[in-house]
Amino acid sequence: MNKAQLSLLGQQRWKLWEPLLWLLALGSPFVLGGHALIVNEIAIVALFAISLDLVLGYAGIVSLGHAAFFGMGAYAAALFAKHVMPDPLVGLAFAIGVSTALGALCSLTIMRGTDLTRLMVTMGVAMILMELANKLDITGGADGLQGVVMGPLLGTFEFDLYGRTSALYSLTVLIVFFFLARRLVHSPFGGTLKALRDNRLRAMAIGIPVSSRLAAIYTIAAGVAGAAGALLAQTSSFASVDVFEFHRSADLMLLLVIGGTGWLYGGVAGAVIFKLMQDWISSITPQYWTFWIGLFLVVLMLVGRERLIRPWTWWGGQSK
């Protein structure tokens, strides 16, 4: 093996703390008890953030319309449960397939134009889908898709009001997709993505098929986002036009600003910090919680993520 192959193998190996971290996550619905619902929300948002990090952090594709795939997954899972069968796993697979197909179609748009063009096109797709969901009878219009009843998970575990089954279900799906995404970004395919992110012209010069790589990762990320949307619809038994709104894509950007891009744990960390801050601050000041989160983001940008985590570096100290 050459040095590049050995480096990829080293990156693919799990660190000792990683399985411990995920075991703690799986145990959190039991330990936290009445807070299982917030654990479920964090798991869904973290999976959504990972999907955007695949295209933004690893491929350099800027998107403000990632909610299109999230919303498509939510409606696909809800409609499947209502009109076909209520099995959550089959509905999840169906939602992933629909979102992946939409991603493959939309990938044709991100291979042309500049970053600004991509921002507008991706946001436009989400707006079109939101308007369709608002007008079509099958989606329930502005009232949302109601009367969605989910069957028990694996035919045994019912979705209860306490959210414990929902949290375990969402966490398990998050772990599976995190593992797959980790293998993907640390593979030769992931290496080519980083190359075209850093310098697209140089990547083309050395023979990397830039267009097909961008289309592939965008399609994969759409499927992951659709899985997150499906989890939201299945665990809440409801889907509304809110899943397509711009604030979902904007919040996703904030999560990656907090946690960092080009590092899959950045999306997870950003989801944990953002949702806990949102839950805590809104319980103290429901009207002005966005002000305090905005202030935190301003401080984060001024001070820097590393220096905020390690305050002893503020005066020129070195981390050890």
C-alpha positions as CSV (number, residue, x, y, z in Angstrom):
1,M,0.0,0.0,0.0
2,N,1.2,3.5,-0.7
3,K,1.0,6.4,1.7
4,A,-2.3,7.7,0.4
5,Q,-4.0,4.4,0.9
6,L,-2.6,4.0,4.4
7,S,-3.8,7.5,5.2
8,L,-7.4,6.6,4.0
9,L,-7.4,3.4,6.1
10,G,-6.2,5.4,9.1
11,Q,-9.0,7.9,8.7
12,Q,-11.6,5.2,8.3
13,R,-10.7,3.5,11.6
14,W,-13.0,4.5,14.5
15,K,-11.3,6.3,17.4
16,L,-11.9,4.8,20.9
17,W,-14.2,7.7,22.0
18,E,-16.5,7.4,18.9
19,P,-18.4,4.2,19.8
20,L,-18.6,5.4,23.4
21,L,-20.1,8.6,22.2
22,W,-22.8,6.9,20.2
23,L,-23.6,4.4,23.0
24,L,-24.1,7.4,25.3
25,A,-26.4,8.9,22.6
26,L,-28.5,5.7,22.4
27,G,-28.8,5.6,26.2
28,S,-29.8,9.3,26.5
29,P,-33.6,8.7,25.9
30,F,-33.5,6.4,29.0
31,V,-31.3,8.6,31.1
32,L,-33.0,11.9,30.3
33,G,-36.5,10.5,30.7
34,G,-38.9,13.3,30.0
35,H,-36.5,15.0,27.6
36,A,-36.6,12.2,25.0
37,L,-38.5,14.5,22.6
38,I,-35.7,17.0,22.4
39,V,-33.3,14.1,21.8
40,N,-35.4,13.1,18.9
41,E,-35.3,16.6,17.5
42,I,-31.5,16.8,17.9
43,A,-31.1,13.5,16.0
44,I,-33.2,14.7,13.1
45,V,-31.6,18.0,12.8
46,A,-28.1,16.4,13.1
47,L,-28.9,14.1,10.2
48,F,-30.1,17.0,8.2
49,A,-26.9,19.0,9.0
50,I,-24.8,16.0,7.9
51,S,-26.6,16.0,4.5
52,L,-25.7,19.7,3.9
53,D,-22.1,19.2,5.1
54,L,-21.6,16.5,2.4
55,V,-22.2,19.1,-0.3
56,L,-20.9,22.2,1.4
57,G,-18.1,21.0,3.6
58,Y,-16.7,18.3,1.3
59,A,-17.8,19.4,-2.2
60,G,-18.0,23.2,-1.8
61,I,-21.5,23.5,-3.1
62,V,-23.4,26.3,-1.4
63,S,-27.1,25.7,-1.0
64,L,-30.0,27.7,0.5
65,G,-32.7,25.3,-0.7
66,H,-31.7,22.1,1.1
67,A,-35.1,22.2,2.7
68,A,-36.6,21.0,-0.6
69,F,-35.2,17.5,0.0
70,F,-36.1,17.5,3.7
71,G,-39.7,18.5,2.9
72,M,-40.0,16.0,0.0
73,G,-38.9,13.2,2.4
74,A,-41.4,14.4,5.0
75,Y,-44.4,14.5,2.6
76,A,-43.3,11.2,0.9
77,A,-43.2,9.4,4.2
78,A,-46.5,10.9,5.4
79,L,-48.4,10.2,2.2
80,F,-47.0,6.6,2.1
81,A,-48.1,5.9,5.6
82,K,-51.6,7.4,5.0
83,H,-52.4,5.9,1.6
84,V,-50.1,2.8,1.2
85,M,-48.9,1.2,4.5
86,P,-48.0,2.6,7.9
87,D,-44.7,0.6,8.4
88,P,-42.1,3.2,9.4
89,L,-39.1,1.4,7.8
90,V,-40.7,0.9,4.5
91,G,-41.9,4.4,4.5
92,L,-38.4,5.6,5.3
93,A,-37.0,3.7,2.4
94,F,-39.7,5.1,0.1
95,A,-39.0,8.7,1.2
96,I,-35.2,8.3,0.7
97,G,-35.9,7.0,-2.8
98,V,-38.1,9.9,-3.7
99,S,-35.7,12.5,-2.3
100,T,-32.8,10.9,-4.0
101,A,-34.6,11.0,-7.3
102,L,-35.4,14.7,-6.8
103,G,-31.7,15.3,-5.9
104,A,-30.6,13.6,-9.1
105,L,-33.0,15.9,-11.1
106,C,-31.8,19.0,-9.3
107,S,-28.2,18.1,-9.6
108,L,-28.4,19.2,-13.3
109,T,-28.8,22.8,-12.1
110,I,-25.8,22.9,-9.7
111,M,-23.2,22.0,-12.4
112,R,-23.8,25.4,-14.2
113,G,-23.2,28.9,-13.0
114,T,-21.5,30.5,-10.0
115,D,-22.1,30.0,-6.3
116,L,-24.7,32.9,-6.4
117,T,-26.6,31.2,-9.2
118,R,-26.7,27.9,-7.2
119,L,-28.0,29.8,-4.2
120,M,-30.9,31.2,-6.1
121,V,-31.7,28.0,-8.0
122,T,-31.6,25.8,-4.9
123,M,-33.8,28.3,-3.0
124,G,-36.2,28.5,-6.0
125,V,-36.7,24.7,-6.0
126,A,-37.7,24.8,-2.3
127,M,-40.1,27.7,-2.9
128,I,-41.7,25.9,-5.9
129,L,-42.3,22.7,-3.8
130,M,-43.6,24.7,-0.9
131,E,-46.2,26.4,-3.2
132,L,-47.2,23.0,-4.6
133,A,-47.6,21.6,-1.1
134,N,-49.7,24.6,-0.3
135,K,-52.1,24.2,-3.3
136,L,-52.5,20.5,-3.9
137,D,-55.4,18.7,-2.3
138,I,-53.4,15.5,-1.7
139,T,-50.9,17.3,0.6
140,G,-53.6,18.9,2.7
141,G,-52.8,22.4,1.5
142,A,-52.1,25.1,4.2
143,D,-53.6,22.9,6.9
144,G,-51.0,20.2,6.4
145,L,-51.3,16.5,5.9
146,Q,-53.4,15.3,8.9
147,G,-54.6,11.9,9.9
148,V,-51.2,10.2,9.5
149,V,-51.1,7.1,11.7
150,M,-47.7,5.2,12.0
151,G,-47.6,1.5,12.7
152,P,-45.3,0.1,15.4
153,L,-41.6,0.0,14.7
154,L,-40.5,-3.5,13.7
155,G,-44.1,-4.5,14.5
156,T,-43.5,-4.2,18.2
157,F,-42.5,-0.8,19.4
158,E,-45.3,1.8,19.4
159,F,-44.6,5.5,19.0
160,D,-45.6,6.9,22.4
161,L,-46.3,10.5,23.6
162,Y,-43.1,10.5,25.7
163,G,-41.0,10.1,22.5
164,R,-38.7,7.4,23.7
165,T,-39.3,5.1,20.7
166,S,-39.1,8.1,18.4
167,A,-35.7,9.1,19.9
168,L,-34.2,5.6,19.6
169,Y,-35.5,5.3,16.1
170,S,-34.1,8.6,15.0
171,L,-30.8,8.0,16.7
172,T,-30.4,4.6,15.1
173,V,-31.0,6.1,11.6
174,L,-28.6,8.9,12.4
175,I,-25.9,6.5,13.4
176,V,-26.3,4.3,10.3
177,F,-26.2,7.3,8.0
178,F,-23.2,8.8,9.9
179,F,-21.3,5.6,9.5
180,L,-22.1,5.5,5.7
181,A,-21.2,9.2,5.3
182,R,-18.0,8.6,7.2
183,R,-16.9,5.8,4.9
184,L,-17.9,7.8,1.9
185,V,-15.8,11.0,2.8
186,H,-12.8,8.9,3.8
187,S,-12.9,6.9,0.5
188,P,-11.1,7.7,-2.7
189,F,-14.4,9.2,-3.9
190,G,-14.3,11.5,-0.9
191,G,-10.7,12.5,-1.7
192,T,-11.8,13.6,-5.1
193,L,-14.6,15.7,-3.6
194,K,-12.0,17.5,-1.4
195,A,-9.8,18.1,-4.4
196,L,-12.5,19.7,-6.5
197,R,-13.7,21.7,-3.4
198,D,-10.2,23.2,-3.0
199,N,-9.4,23.8,-6.7
200,R,-12.0,22.8,-9.3
201,L,-9.8,23.8,-12.3
202,R,-6.8,21.8,-11.0
203,A,-9.1,18.8,-10.3
204,M,-10.3,18.9,-13.9
205,A,-6.7,19.2,-15.1
206,I,-5.7,15.9,-13.4
207,G,-8.7,14.1,-14.9
208,I,-11.3,14.1,-12.1
209,P,-14.8,14.0,-13.6
210,V,-16.0,17.1,-11.8
211,S,-19.6,17.2,-13.1
212,S,-20.3,13.5,-12.3
213,R,-18.8,13.8,-8.8
214,L,-20.9,16.9,-8.0
215,A,-24.0,15.2,-9.3
216,A,-23.3,12.1,-7.3
217,I,-22.7,13.8,-3.9
218,Y,-25.6,16.2,-4.4
219,T,-27.9,13.2,-5.1
220,I,-26.6,11.3,-2.1
221,A,-27.0,14.3,0.2
222,A,-30.6,14.8,-1.0
223,G,-31.4,11.2,0.0
224,V,-29.9,11.8,3.5
225,A,-31.9,15.0,3.9
226,G,-35.0,13.1,2.8
227,A,-34.4,10.6,5.5
228,A,-34.3,13.4,8.1
229,G,-37.6,14.8,6.8
230,A,-39.1,11.3,6.8
231,L,-38.1,10.9,10.5
232,L,-39.8,14.2,11.3
233,A,-43.1,13.2,9.7
234,Q,-43.1,9.7,11.1
235,T,-42.3,10.7,14.7
236,S,-44.8,13.6,14.7
237,S,-47.4,12.0,12.5
238,F,-47.8,15.2,10.6
239,A,-46.4,17.1,7.6
240,S,-47.0,20.7,6.7
241,V,-45.6,23.4,4.3
242,D,-43.4,24.5,7.1
243,V,-40.9,21.7,6.1
244,F,-40.1,23.6,2.9
245,E,-39.7,27.1,4.4
246,F,-36.5,29.1,4.0
247,H,-35.8,29.2,7.8
248,R,-35.0,25.4,7.8
249,S,-32.2,25.9,5.2
250,A,-31.0,29.0,7.0
251,D,-30.9,27.3,10.4
252,L,-29.0,24.5,8.8
253,M,-26.3,27.0,7.8
254,L,-26.2,28.3,11.4
255,L,-25.6,24.7,12.7
256,L,-22.6,24.3,10.4
257,V,-21.3,27.7,11.4
258,I,-21.4,26.6,15.0
259,G,-20.0,23.1,14.6
260,G,-17.8,23.6,11.5
261,T,-17.9,22.3,8.0
262,G,-15.8,19.5,6.4
263,W,-16.1,17.5,9.6
264,L,-19.2,15.3,10.0
265,Y,-19.2,15.7,13.8
266,G,-19.5,19.5,13.1
267,G,-23.1,19.0,12.0
268,V,-23.9,16.8,15.1
269,A,-22.2,19.3,17.5
270,G,-24.0,22.2,15.9
271,A,-27.3,20.5,16.2
272,V,-26.8,19.7,19.9
273,I,-25.6,23.2,20.7
274,F,-28.3,25.0,18.7
275,K,-31.3,22.9,19.8
276,L,-30.3,23.0,23.5
277,M,-29.7,26.8,23.3
278,Q,-33.0,27.2,21.5
279,D,-34.9,25.1,24.1
280,W,-33.2,26.7,27.1
281,I,-33.3,30.3,26.0
282,S,-36.9,30.1,24.7
283,S,-38.0,28.8,28.1
284,I,-36.6,31.9,29.7
285,T,-37.5,34.5,27.2
286,P,-39.9,33.1,24.5
287,Q,-40.1,36.4,22.6
288,Y,-36.4,37.2,22.4
289,W,-34.6,33.9,22.2
290,T,-33.5,34.7,18.6
291,F,-31.7,37.8,19.9
292,W,-29.5,35.7,22.2
293,I,-28.7,33.1,19.6
294,G,-27.8,35.9,17.2
295,L,-25.5,37.4,19.8
296,F,-23.9,34.1,20.4
297,L,-23.2,33.7,16.6
298,V,-21.7,37.2,16.5
299,V,-19.4,36.4,19.4
300,L,-18.5,33.1,17.7
301,M,-17.5,34.9,14.5
302,L,-15.5,37.6,16.3
303,V,-13.7,35.4,18.8
304,G,-13.4,32.3,16.6
305,R,-14.6,28.7,17.3
306,E,-11.2,27.4,18.5
307,R,-10.6,30.3,20.8
308,L,-14.1,30.2,22.3
309,I,-13.6,26.5,23.1
310,R,-10.0,27.1,24.5
311,P,-10.2,30.5,26.2
312,W,-6.5,30.3,27.4
313,T,-5.5,31.1,23.8
314,W,-7.1,34.6,23.9
315,W,-3.8,36.0,25.3
316,G,-1.5,34.2,22.9
317,G,-1.2,31.0,24.9
318,Q,-0.6,27.7,23.2
319,S,-3.0,24.8,23.5
320,K,-1.4,21.6,24.8
